[in-house]
Amino acid sequence: MADFDVFNGDADGICALTQLRLAEPRQSNLITGVKRNISLLKTVTARPDDRITVLDISMDKNRPDLERLLAVGATVFYVDHHFSGTIPDTEKLTALINEAPDTCTSLLVNRYLENAFAAWAVVGAFGDNLNQQAQTLADAALQYSDTDLRQLQKLGIYINYNGYGASVDDLHILPAELFRQTSLYTDPLDFVRHDSEHFDKLENGYHNDMAAAADIAAEKKSDTTAVFILPNEAWARRVSGVFSNQLTNDHPGRAHAVLTATSQGDYLVSVRAPLNNRQGAADLCRRFPTGGGRAAAAGINNLPAGMLADFIDAFEASYA
């Protein structure tokens, strides 16, 4: 029997798996990648009774391969908060799916584990820009000072930032390696204090890239929407998601689209709904090829340049 852990390479996926493997250690095959690489089940070849854990990737985007793995007799434990479509009805599948805009995979795993490693769920929620939910869980389940909680927030942001890129070559730390390091610590503050090699690399990279993004002016802006276009540079690919989150936090009544130019002349798109109306982002992005996500935050992996004007029009109309 073989074990496979298949997880998104962002903060939510890494922190969800960290909780599970602290609760139930396994020597597993780690399947992950950059945040936008969500068609991960296609890389898994399983046999009967193999165990597959899937975290923070859309079931809808992985349905053919999920059905393939279930058909050969593998058991699958699937936790996610993205659009799932119809969930297969089989005893081989345990699915904890909640598409509500105020939850994430780390919070769903925390509920499953009954707060066993709630601090890592707080880190994951902060990474997914669910700041109020992270604060609420911390108040209920933890006894951290405000200073310590701020450190957890930074860690969540930095881990999430590390997941963005066109390929793993853009990243500071490979997501599988970052998971191996976080899973050594039951308390994420110990990771911050004792693994300065990895934490400092993430922190320094984040601040350098965000400083570059701060020099980019909006391409279009109104009271309800803003569109930013970043250049085809590694720093821009890394910063697109966390820059989108910061814009949303700074302007909670405004929707944001951050587009990053690609080497082919097209665009990678991050969309954030307003904080005061966390709806519509996934519906908008799914109208375009390679689009998907969740209600509050979604994206398009490759927006053809010829569709740029159509996208901006649709984005502005969605949040008029």
C-alpha positions in Angstrom: 0.0 0.0 0.0 1.3 3.5 -0.9 0.3 6.9 0.4 0.0 10.0 -1.7 -0.4 13.6 -0.3 -1.7 15.8 -3.1 -1.9 19.5 -2.1 -1.9 23.0 -3.3 1.5 24.7 -2.9 0.1 27.8 -1.2 -0.3 28.5 2.5 -3.7 26.9 2.7 -2.6 23.6 1.2 0.7 23.4 3.1 -0.9 24.3 6.5 -3.8 21.9 5.9 -1.3 19.0 5.3 0.9 20.1 8.1 -2.0 19.7 10.5 -3.0 16.3 9.1 0.6 14.9 9.2 1.2 16.2 12.7 -1.9 14.3 13.8 -1.2 11.2 11.7 2.4 10.9 10.4 2.9 9.1 7.1 5.8 8.5 4.8 3.9 9.6 1.6 4.6 10.6 -1.9 4.3 14.4 -2.0 2.5 15.8 -5.1 2.4 19.6 -5.3 3.6 22.6 -7.3 2.9 26.3 -7.8 -0.4 27.6 -6.6 -1.9 27.7 -10.1 -1.0 24.1 -10.8 -4.2 22.5 -9.6 -4.5 19.5 -12.0 -2.4 17.4 -9.7 -4.3 14.1 -9.6 -3.3 13.4 -13.2 0.2 12.6 -12.0 -0.9 10.0 -9.5 -0.9 6.3 -10.5 -2.4 4.2 -7.8 -3.2 0.6 -7.0 -6.1 -0.9 -5.0 -6.1 0.2 -1.3 -3.6 3.0 -1.9 -4.4 6.0 0.3 -4.7 9.4 -1.4 -5.2 12.7 0.5 -6.2 15.7 -1.6 -6.1 19.2 -0.2 -7.1 22.6 -1.6 -7.5 21.8 -5.3 -10.8 21.9 -7.1 -12.6 18.6 -7.4 -14.3 19.8 -10.5 -10.9 20.4 -12.2 -9.6 17.0 -11.2 -12.8 14.9 -11.7 -11.7 12.5 -14.5 -8.6 11.5 -12.6 -10.4 11.3 -9.3 -12.9 8.9 -10.9 -10.0 7.0 -12.4 -8.3 6.5 -9.0 -11.5 5.5 -7.3 -12.2 3.0 -10.0 -8.9 1.2 -9.4 -9.8 0.8 -5.7 -7.8 3.6 -4.1 -9.3 5.4 -1.1 -9.4 9.1 -1.3 -9.7 11.7 1.5 -10.6 15.0 -0.1 -10.8 18.4 1.6 -11.4 21.6 -0.3 -13.3 24.9 -0.5 -13.3 25.5 -4.3 -16.1 24.6 -6.7 -16.6 20.9 -6.7 -19.4 20.1 -9.0 -21.1 16.7 -8.3 -19.3 14.7 -5.6 -18.9 11.0 -6.5 -21.0 8.7 -4.3 -18.7 5.9 -3.2 -17.5 4.5 0.1 -14.0 4.9 -1.3 -14.3 8.7 -1.1 -14.5 10.8 2.0 -15.1 14.4 1.0 -15.1 17.5 3.2 -16.2 20.2 0.8 -17.4 23.7 1.8 -17.5 26.4 -0.9 -18.5 29.2 1.5 -16.4 32.4 1.0 -15.5 32.6 4.7 -13.7 29.3 5.0 -10.6 27.6 3.6 -9.1 24.1 3.6 -7.0 24.7 6.7 -10.0 25.7 8.7 -11.9 22.6 7.4 -9.1 20.3 8.5 -8.9 22.1 11.8 -12.6 21.4 12.4 -12.0 17.7 11.4 -9.1 17.5 13.9 -11.1 19.3 16.6 -8.5 22.1 17.1 -5.6 19.7 17.6 -3.2 22.0 15.7 -5.3 25.2 15.5 -2.3 27.5 15.2 -1.4 26.1 11.8 -5.0 26.6 10.7 -4.7 30.2 11.8 -1.6 30.5 9.6 -3.4 29.0 6.7 -6.4 31.3 7.1 -4.2 34.3 7.3 -2.5 33.1 4.1 -5.9 32.9 2.3 -6.6 36.5 3.5 -9.4 35.3 5.9 -8.1 37.6 8.6 -11.3 37.8 10.6 -11.7 34.0 10.6 -8.1 33.6 11.7 -8.6 36.0 14.5 -11.8 34.4 15.7 -10.2 30.9 15.8 -7.1 32.3 17.6 -9.4 33.9 20.2 -11.3 30.7 20.7 -8.6 28.1 20.7 -5.2 29.7 21.4 -3.6 31.9 23.9 -1.2 34.0 21.9 -0.2 37.6 22.4 -1.0 40.2 19.8 2.6 40.2 18.8 2.7 36.4 18.4 -0.5 36.5 16.4 1.0 39.1 14.1 3.9 36.7 13.5 1.5 34.0 12.5 -0.1 36.4 10.1 3.2 37.3 8.5 4.1 33.6 8.2 0.8 32.8 6.5 1.3 35.7 4.0 4.9 34.7 3.3 4.0 31.0 2.7 1.2 32.0 0.4 3.4 34.4 -1.5 5.9 31.6 -2.0 3.4 29.6 -4.0 3.0 32.0 -6.8 4.9 31.7 -10.0 4.8 30.4 -13.6 6.8 27.4 -12.5 8.7 26.2 -9.5 11.8 28.0 -10.9 10.1 31.3 -9.8 9.7 30.2 -6.2 12.1 30.8 -3.3 11.4 27.4 -1.8 9.8 24.3 -3.3 6.4 23.7 -1.7 7.2 20.1 -0.9 10.4 21.2 0.9 8.5 23.9 2.7 6.0 21.4 4.0 8.7 19.1 5.2 10.1 22.0 7.3 6.7 23.3 8.7 5.7 19.7 9.6 8.6 19.5 12.0 6.9 22.0 14.4 3.6 21.6 16.3 3.7 25.3 17.0 4.3 27.6 13.9 6.0 30.1 16.2 8.8 27.6 16.7 9.2 27.4 12.9 9.6 31.3 12.9 12.0 31.2 15.8 14.2 28.2 14.9 14.1 27.9 11.1 15.5 31.3 10.2 17.0 30.0 7.0 13.6 29.5 5.4 11.6 32.2 7.2 14.2 34.9 6.4 14.3 33.9 2.8 10.5 34.2 2.5 10.4 37.5 4.4 13.1 39.2 2.5 11.8 38.0 -0.8 8.3 39.2 0.0 9.3 42.7 1.0 11.6 43.1 -2.0 8.9 42.0 -4.4 6.1 44.1 -2.7 8.4 47.2 -2.9 8.6 46.7 -6.7 4.8 46.2 -7.0 4.2 49.4 -5.0 5.7 51.4 -8.0 3.0 50.1 -10.4 0.1 52.5 -11.0 -3.4 51.3 -11.8 -4.2 50.8 -15.5 -7.9 51.6 -14.8 -9.5 52.7 -11.6 -13.0 53.6 -10.3 -14.8 53.7 -7.0 -15.7 50.0 -7.4 -12.9 48.4 -9.4 -9.2 48.7 -10.1 -7.0 46.9 -12.7 -3.3 46.6 -12.4 -0.9 45.1 -15.0 2.4 43.8 -13.9 5.4 43.1 -16.2 6.7 39.7 -17.3 9.2 39.4 -14.5 9.7 36.7 -11.8 9.1 39.1 -9.0 5.7 40.1 -10.6 4.7 36.4 -10.9 5.6 35.8 -7.3 3.8 38.8 -5.9 0.6 38.8 -7.9 -1.6 37.0 -5.3 -0.4 38.8 -2.1 -0.4 42.1 -3.9 -4.0 41.5 -4.8 -4.8 40.7 -1.2 -3.1 43.8 0.0 -5.1 46.0 -2.4 -8.3 44.4 -1.2 -7.4 45.0 2.5 -6.4 48.6 1.7 -9.6 49.2 -0.3 -12.3 46.9 1.1 -15.1 48.4 -1.0 -13.3 47.8 -4.3 -12.8 44.7 -6.5 -9.3 44.2 -7.9 -7.8 42.5 -10.9 -4.0 42.1 -11.1 -2.8 40.9 -14.5 0.8 39.7 -15.0 2.2 39.6 -18.5 3.5 36.2 -19.8 6.4 35.5 -22.1 3.8 34.6 -24.8 2.2 38.0 -24.6 -0.8 36.9 -22.7 -1.8 37.4 -19.1 -2.1 35.5 -15.8 -5.0 37.0 -13.8 -5.8 37.3 -10.1 -9.2 38.6 -9.1 -10.3 39.6 -5.6 -13.9 40.5 -4.8 -14.4 43.4 -2.4 -14.1 42.5 1.3 -17.6 43.8 1.9 -19.0 41.7 -0.9 -17.0 38.5 -1.2 -18.9 37.1 -4.2 -18.6 36.8 -7.9 -14.8 36.2 -8.6 -15.1 32.6 -9.6 -18.2 33.1 -11.7 -16.3 35.9 -13.6 -13.1 33.9 -14.1 -14.9 30.7 -15.2 -16.3 32.7 -18.2 -12.8 32.6 -19.6 -10.7 29.7 -20.7 -8.4 28.4 -17.8 -10.4 30.4 -15.3 -11.6 29.2 -11.9 -11.3 29.7 -8.1 -13.8 30.6 -5.4 -16.3 33.3 -4.8 -14.0 35.8 -3.0 -10.7 35.1 -4.9 -10.2 33.5 -8.3 -8.0 33.7 -11.3 -7.3 32.9 -15.0 -4.1 30.9 -15.7 -3.8 32.2 -19.3 -5.9 35.1 -20.6 -5.2 35.6 -24.3 -4.1 39.1 -25.1 -7.0 39.4 -27.5 -9.5 38.9 -24.7 -8.0 41.6 -22.4 -10.6 44.3 -23.2 -13.4 41.7 -22.9 -12.1 40.7 -19.5 -11.8 44.3 -18.2 -15.3 45.1 -19.4 -16.7 41.9 -17.7 -14.8 42.6 -14.5 -16.1 46.2 -14.3 -19.6 45.1 -15.1 -19.5 42.4 -12.4 -18.7 44.9 -9.7 -20.4 48.1 -11.0 
